[in-house]
Amino acid sequence: MNSKIAAGIVLYNPELPRLEQNLKHISPQVDHLYLADNGSENLSAVQSFLSSFKKVSLIPLGENKGIAAALNACMEMAEKDGFEWVITLDQDSVCEENLVSAYLSQIEQKNVGIFTPVILYEKKGESLSLPEFKEPFTEVERCITSAGMTSVKAWKEIGGFDERLFIDYVDYDFCIRLKKRGYRILRVNSVCLHQQLGRADEVDFLENLGKLLRIKRLQKKIYVYNHSPMRTYYYARNSAYYIRKYAEDLSDLSQEKHEVKHWLMMKVLFEKQKCAKICAIVRGRRDSKKL
């Protein structure tokens, strides 16, 4: 089967050296690149940088309209130009050179909405290897958008990405709507995406807890991400909305709630700007009811 494949990349103040790596890895594998820019301050530098690449279309959105709007812009252009599949990428994602060929090896599978790779989350200084799997693919409940290959037909059928979400849970919401329409999400086990957690700060969880409890000699390392209060707001809002909306569709509702509570607790206990983030969480949980 000869499928037309494009790539869609969301930009927001990208670091050009990392973006260059991204484009050099994905460009030879696809027929066209669509880059949707969410109001980057370095847009002129991005435009100049892209002049050295072929088969690239820059879509300037003029302001930060969020990940969902940028993804929809890429998908709309791809649909207009006759593409059947779009590889969606973060601006700092560097995919494997066999990403598309691995997906194409399973392209005859029926009712697939998204092909996704094995995701390897690496902490500072780590370099993980792709594990061995018995099966060539695994059907999964959901996936992140980065390095996924999404069916343009399926995207259009379910109404695209939900732009009200802006950021966080955009991918999970999209996946669950795909599943409810009868589409499958297949993880292709022969290819991976290395997701760097390099922005994470290492903290001593038990030492910090010990300070709170006035107990000494407690040690266990954890990683926190120090997202902004605004990002915390969107996570709190969208996670509450997602759980409420899809309570009957989630395979493990209690685990979903536990993970959200854990994430929010870590931000309040160990990240910077605690007061601002507590306020953001309260506002987010309240505003989730308006969605």
N, C-alpha and C positions, 0 to 999 in steps of 0.2 A: 504494500500500500504506500503510495507516494503522497504524504501529507505536507501541506504548507505550514511552516512553523516560523513564528516570530518571537521576539523577546520584548518584554515590557519592564522598564526599570523606573522606579520612583526616586526622584532626586530632591534633596533638601540640604543646601549648603554642603555638597559633597567634597571629600578630600580627593583631589584630582589624581594623585598617584594610585590610590586604592581603586578609584573608578576606572582608571586605565587598565589595571589588572583585570577587573571585572569584564570590561569590554573585550579585551584581548582573548579571554577564555571563552566567552559566549558567542562573539561575532562569527567565528568560522563555522559554528554549529547551526546557525539559523539564517533565514532568508532576509530578515530585516530587523532593525532595532528601533523601538519607540521609547523615548525618554520623556516622562512627564515631570516637569519641574514645579515644585511647590513653593515658588517665590524665593528662590535662593538669592542670597546677597551677592554671591559670586557668579551670577548668571552669565555675565559678559565673559568671564574666564572660562566657564563651561562651554559657551558657544564657540569660542576660539579653539578650545581643546578638541571639540568634536569635529572641527573642520578637517582633521587628519583621518577621520574614519569614514568609510563608505557605508551605504545602505542604512543611514541613521536619520530618524525624524525626531526633532526636539519639539515637545508640546509645552510651551510656557503657560502655566495656569495663572500667573500674575500674583498670586498670594498662596499662603499655605491652606489649601482646602482639605488636607488630610490624605491619608494613605488610600482610603477607599475611592475617593474622587479621582486620584491620580491613576489608580489601577483601572478604573472604569474608562478613563480617557485613553489609556493604552489599548484596552480591549476594543473600544469603539473604533479607533483608527485601524486596528488589525482586522476587524470585521469588515470595515469599508474597503480595505485593500484585498479582501478575499482569503485571509488566513484562517486556518481551521483550529490551530493550537497556538497558545502564547505561553512562553516561559516567563514567569513573573519573578523578578529579582529585586532585592534590596540594593542600594547603591554600593554597599561594601561587600556584597556577596561575590565570592570567587568560586565558580563551579568547576567540577571536574571536566576534563576534556572529552570524556565519553558520556556526558550527561544525556544528550539528545539521542545518541545511538542506543543507549541502554533503554530509554523510554520507547524508542521505535521497535525494539525487540519484543515489546509486549503490546504493540499498537492494535493488534487484532482482538484484544480482549473486549468484551461487550460492555456497553453502558458505563464507560469510564468518564467521570467528570474531571478528575485530576490524577496525574501521575506525580508521585513525590519521591525524593531520594531518602536514604537513611540519613538522619541528622546526627552529627557528632558535635556535641557541645563541649568545647575545650576551654579550660581555664588558662590563666597566664602560664606560659612555658610548656603547656601540654601539646602533644601531637598524637592524636588517636588514630588507630587503623580501623578500616572497615571490618566488622565481624563477619564470620562465615555463617551463611544461612542455608538451610536445606532446600528451601523453596525459592524460585526465581522472583516471586513477588508475594506480598502480604496485603490483604485488604484491611485497611485501617479506618477508624472512626473519623479522624480529622487530621489536618496537617497545617503547617505554616505556609504562607504564600511563597516564601523565598525558595527559588529553584524548582517550584512546582510547575508542571505543564498542564494548563487549564484548557478545556474544550471551549471554544468560542460559542458553539451551539448551546452547551449547557449553561454557560454564563448568561447568555441572552434569555434563555428559557426561564431562569429563576429570578430575573430582574437585576442581575449584576451584584456588585458589592454594595452593602448598605452604607451610604455616605453619612448618615446620621451618627455613626459610630466614630468617625474621624480616625481614631487609632486605637489599638487594642481590641481584641476579639473580632476584628473585621474578618480574619481568616476563619476562625471557629464558627462564626455565624454563617459565613458563606458555605462552609463544609456541611453543616447540619441541614441547611436548606437544599443542598445538592442531594444528600442522602434521603431526605423526605420526598424528593422527586424521583427516586429510584436510581440515582447515579451512584457509582462506586468510586472509592478513592483507593488507588493502588500504590503501595510503596514498592518501588523496584529495588530489590536487595543487592544489586550488583554495582550500585553507584551511591556516592554519599556527598553531603555538603558539610564542610567544616565551618561551624558557627563559633566564632571567637567570642569569649566572654571577657575580653581584655579590658573593657571599661569597668569591670566589677572591682570593688575594693574588698580586700581581705580583712576581716575583723575576727577577733577572738570572742566567739559567742559566749562561752562559759565565763570568760574573764569579765565581759560586760555584764552578764547576768550576776556574777559574783559581786560586782560593785553595787548592783542594785540591792542585793540581799546581804551585802557586807560579809561575803564569804570569800576567802582567798584560795588560790591554787586550783581554779577551775579552768580548763583549757579545751577548746574545740574550735577549729577554724571554720568559718562560713564565708560566703560571699554576698555582699549587698551591692546594689546598683546605683543608688543615689540619683534616681530619676527626679526630674523636677516636680514641684507640687502640681503643675498642670498635667503632667503625664500620670501622676498618681490619681488625680481627679478622674481622668478618662478610664483608667483601669478600674477604679472603684465603681464608677457609674456603669460601665459596659459589662463588667462581670456580674453585677446585680441584675441588670437587664437580661443578660443571656441566661442566667440560671432561672429567673422567673419565667421567661418566655418559653424555654425549652425544658422545663422541669420533667415533663412526661417523656421526653425523647432522649434524655441523657442516660447512658448505660449505668453510671454510678453517681447519682446525685449527691450523696453524702460525701464522697471523695472530692467531687468538684467543689463543694462548699468548703471542705477542709483546706484545700489548696489555696483558695482565695483568702480565707481567714489567716492562713500561715503567711502568705505574701504580705498582706496588710500589716500583720503584727510585726514582721521583720522591719518594715519601713518605719513604724512608729517607735520601735525599741532601739534600732541600731543605725538608722540613716540620719543624715543631716537634715536641717529644717523641719524638725519634728512637729512643731506647733502648726506650721503652714500645711504640713501633710495631713495632720489630724483634721484640720478644717477642710482640706480637699476631699478627704474620704467621706466626711459627713455630708458635704455638698453633693458629691458624686452619688452616694447611696440615695439621697433625697431626689436628685434629678433623674435617676434611673426610671422613676415612675412616670416621667413625662414622655419617655420615648415611645 
